[in-house]
């Protein structure tokens, strides 16, 4: 799809499922504040969901990999989808959503995440989608700093209250 030096960015396939689940689980572990209990089958449900996202024509998942003599090795990924909210309120009822973005720690600060975001943004532009959203937890300052550097502005805040069980 795109190669920049020793980094290749390509469309994810079913063969990438295990790696994507691993990366998505790492995102969950980094952002989980334990305020909402996870399902006992969290990992298998995560795998099932990602498997469906890989087949979903409205979703796009890209893999960043390092290219060397030993072969290609995944070092990060981005996953997005298109949502349609045709309630008649908006001129363009579609929006892009970046569901997840991950680059392994030793490969961060090398512009890889920016390249992944840029490719997703280009795909949205080509499909006349001009609004893109992403979310991250309040405690993830790294994400807040990164998204701000990419031109994303905080537009809404989610408030949560956990009700006790009776």
PyMOL commands that set and color helices and strands:
alter all, ss='L'
color gray80, all
select helices_A, chain A and resi 14-31+42-55+105-107+112-126+141-149
alter helices_A, ss='H'
color red, helices_A
select strands_A, chain A and resi 2-4+7-11+59-68+71-84+94-103+132-134
alter strands_A, ss='S'
color yellow, strands_A
deselect
rebuild
show_as cartoon
